[in-house]
């Protein structure tokens, strides 16, 4: 596997481990969603993002 692919796989696995750590660290949904959003924004070099949850047939923006 080329070095570039190794770095890409390592970065993805690191993000997955970070998601797991965040999800298991708290029971506060807003805290978890905010941190997951920040992690995604950092990984994809984005300056904006949102998380919408499907509740009672509608989408509700949470973060």
N, CA, C and O of each residue as an XYZ file, in Angstrom:
252
protein
N       0.851     -1.180      0.000
C       0.000      0.000      0.000
C       0.893      1.239      0.000
O       1.804      1.336      0.822
N       0.653      2.178     -0.897
C       1.471      3.398     -0.951
C       1.366      4.211      0.343
O       0.387      4.116      1.082
N       2.392      5.002      0.586
C       2.451      5.815      1.809
C       1.241      6.730      1.945
O       0.721      6.905      3.047
N       0.783      7.318      0.833
C      -0.382      8.205      0.864
C      -1.617      7.466      1.364
O      -2.381      7.998      2.169
N      -1.811      6.242      0.888
C      -2.961      5.440      1.323
C      -2.855      5.100      2.799
O      -3.860      5.107      3.509
N      -1.648      4.801      3.272
C      -1.452      4.513      4.692
C      -1.852      5.704      5.550
O      -2.508      5.537      6.578
N      -1.465      6.899      5.138
C      -1.818      8.101      5.893
C      -3.324      8.332      5.895
O      -3.896      8.734      6.908
N      -3.957      8.080      4.767
C      -5.407      8.258      4.659
C      -6.137      7.285      5.581
O      -7.069      7.678      6.283
N      -5.725      6.030      5.584
C      -6.342      5.022      6.449
C      -6.113      5.375      7.913
O      -7.030      5.271      8.729
N      -4.899      5.791      8.249
C      -4.589      6.166      9.630
C      -5.448      7.344     10.082
O      -5.950      7.347     11.206
N      -5.622      8.341      9.222
C      -6.444      9.513      9.551
C      -7.898      9.110      9.783
O      -8.537      9.588     10.719
N      -8.416      8.230      8.928
C      -9.795      7.776      9.084
C      -9.977      6.969     10.361
O     -10.980      7.135     11.056
N      -9.028      6.101     10.681
C      -9.122      5.316     11.911
C      -9.012      6.204     13.142
O      -9.690      5.971     14.142
N      -8.165      7.216     13.071
C      -8.040      8.156     14.186
C      -9.355      8.893     14.411
O      -9.772      9.077     15.555
N     -10.007      9.313     13.340
C     -11.301      9.993     13.462
C     -12.343      9.057     14.054
O     -13.151      9.483     14.879
N     -12.343      7.792     13.652
C     -13.292      6.818     14.182
C     -13.080      6.593     15.674
O     -14.048      6.516     16.431
N     -11.838      6.488     16.100
C     -11.536      6.327     17.523
C     -11.975      7.566     18.295
O     -12.515      7.453     19.395
N     -11.748      8.738     17.728
C     -12.157      9.977     18.396
C     -13.676     10.052     18.529
O     -14.184     10.455     19.575
N     -14.410      9.665     17.473
C     -15.873      9.616     17.553
C     -16.312      8.691     18.675
O     -17.181      9.049     19.470
N     -15.727      7.518     18.746
C     -16.090      6.542     19.772
C     -15.840      7.096     21.164
O     -16.667      6.935     22.061
N     -14.698      7.748     21.342
C     -14.363      8.316     22.645
C     -15.368      9.395     23.045
O     -15.813      9.433     24.192
N     -15.724     10.263     22.113
C     -16.670     11.345     22.395
C     -18.045     10.792     22.733
O     -18.669     11.221     23.703
N     -18.516      9.843     21.938
C     -19.854      9.285     22.138
C     -19.967      8.610     23.497
O     -21.015      8.685     24.138
N     -18.911      7.957     23.940
C     -18.943      7.241     25.214
C     -18.566      8.105     26.408
O     -18.600      7.621     27.539
N     -18.210      9.362     26.197
C     -17.721     10.191     27.295
C     -18.817     10.935     28.046
O     -18.571     11.429     29.146
N     -20.016     11.028     27.486
C     -21.056     11.850     28.098
C     -22.439     11.330     27.728
O     -22.612     10.630     26.731
N     -23.411     11.686     28.548
C     -24.805     11.371     28.246
C     -25.556     12.593     27.727
O     -26.742     12.504     27.410
N     -24.874     13.727     27.641
C     -25.481     14.975     27.182
C     -25.466     15.012     25.650
O     -24.405     15.155     25.042
N     -26.639     14.884     25.030
C     -26.738     14.803     23.573
C     -26.166     16.037     22.887
O     -25.460     15.906     21.887
N     -26.452     17.229     23.399
C     -25.939     18.453     22.771
C     -24.411     18.505     22.807
O     -23.779     18.936     21.842
N     -23.823     18.068     23.916
C     -22.363     18.022     24.036
C     -21.774     17.056     23.012
O     -20.807     17.384     22.326
N     -22.357     15.874     22.915
C     -21.868     14.855     21.983
C     -21.983     15.345     20.544
O     -21.023     15.252     19.778
N     -23.147     15.864     20.174
C     -23.353     16.313     18.796
C     -22.430     17.472     18.436
O     -21.900     17.530     17.327
N     -22.242     18.391     19.374
C     -21.342     19.513     19.124
C     -19.917     19.055     18.874
O     -19.247     19.550     17.968
N     -19.456     18.109     19.678
C     -18.094     17.606     19.511
C     -17.938     16.774     18.248
O     -16.906     16.853     17.581
N     -18.946     15.978     17.912
C     -18.896     15.211     16.669
C     -18.855     16.163     15.475
O     -18.112     15.937     14.519
N     -19.651     17.223     15.534
C     -19.658     18.204     14.449
C     -18.296     18.884     14.314
O     -17.791     19.047     13.203
N     -17.709     19.275     15.428
C     -16.386     19.910     15.380
C     -15.328     18.958     14.822
O     -14.443     19.375     14.075
N     -15.423     17.681     15.187
C     -14.477     16.693     14.673
C     -14.616     16.548     13.162
O     -13.618     16.505     12.442
N     -15.852     16.472     12.686
C     -16.090     16.362     11.237
C     -15.594     17.601     10.507
O     -14.976     17.503      9.446
N     -15.868     18.761     11.079
C     -15.439     20.001     10.441
C     -13.917     20.064     10.350
O     -13.372     20.538      9.353
N     -13.235     19.590     11.382
C     -11.782     19.562     11.351
C     -11.249     18.572     10.334
O     -10.272     18.852      9.641
N     -11.887     17.416     10.243
C     -11.426     16.380      9.310
C     -11.611     16.816      7.868
O     -10.747     16.567      7.027
N     -12.728     17.461      7.577
C     -13.026     17.856      6.204
C     -12.692     19.318      5.911
O     -13.048     19.836      4.852
N     -12.010     19.981      6.844
C     -11.586     21.375      6.690
C     -12.755     22.276      6.300
O     -12.661     23.076      5.369
N     -13.847     22.128      7.026
C     -15.067     22.886      6.766
C     -15.228     23.983      7.810
O     -14.805     23.822      8.955
N     -15.833     25.090      7.422
C     -16.079     26.171      8.374
C     -17.529     26.211      8.839
O     -17.864     26.963      9.754
N     -18.388     25.413      8.221
C     -19.801     25.367      8.599
C     -20.297     23.931      8.579
O     -19.786     23.082      7.848
N     -21.295     23.688      9.393
C     -21.907     22.364      9.398
C     -23.100     22.345     10.328
O     -23.275     23.243     11.151
N     -23.917     21.318     10.193
C     -25.046     21.156     11.099
C     -25.382     19.686     11.213
O     -25.034     18.876     10.354
N     -26.070     19.362     12.300
C     -26.579     18.012     12.515
C     -28.080     18.131     12.663
O     -28.572     18.886     13.502
N     -28.806     17.387     11.849
C     -30.270     17.372     11.911
C     -30.716     15.965     12.300
O     -30.298     14.982     11.689
N     -31.564     15.880     13.317
C     -32.096     14.597     13.765
C     -33.527     14.437     13.288
O     -34.297     15.397     13.265
N     -33.873     13.230     12.911
C     -35.234     12.930     12.461
C     -36.067     12.575     13.695
O     -35.830     11.550     14.335
N     -37.044     13.428     14.027
C     -37.898     13.218     15.198
C     -39.348     13.465     14.819
O     -39.689     14.524     14.291
N     -40.196     12.489     15.089
C     -41.639     12.608     14.849
C     -41.959     13.029     13.412
O     -42.848     13.851     13.191
N     -41.251     12.477     12.451
C     -41.526     12.770     11.050
C     -40.931     14.060     10.529
O     -41.112     14.389      9.356
N     -40.224     14.802     11.371
C     -39.595     16.064     10.963
C     -38.108     16.022     11.270
O     -37.651     15.229     12.094
N     -37.368     16.876     10.604
C     -35.950     17.022     10.908
C     -35.769     18.220     11.826
O     -36.291     19.303     11.563
N     -35.021     18.015     12.908
C     -34.767     19.056     13.895
C     -33.264     19.325     13.909
O     -32.468     18.405     14.093
N     -32.879     20.585     13.714
C     -31.468     20.956     13.751
C     -31.033     21.015     15.208
O     -31.624     21.733     16.016
N     -29.994     20.254     15.536
C     -29.526     20.185     16.917
C     -28.196     20.890     17.123
O     -27.962     21.432     18.203
N     -27.330     20.903     16.145
C     -26.006     21.521     16.304
C     -25.655     22.297     15.062
O     -24.581     22.894     14.991
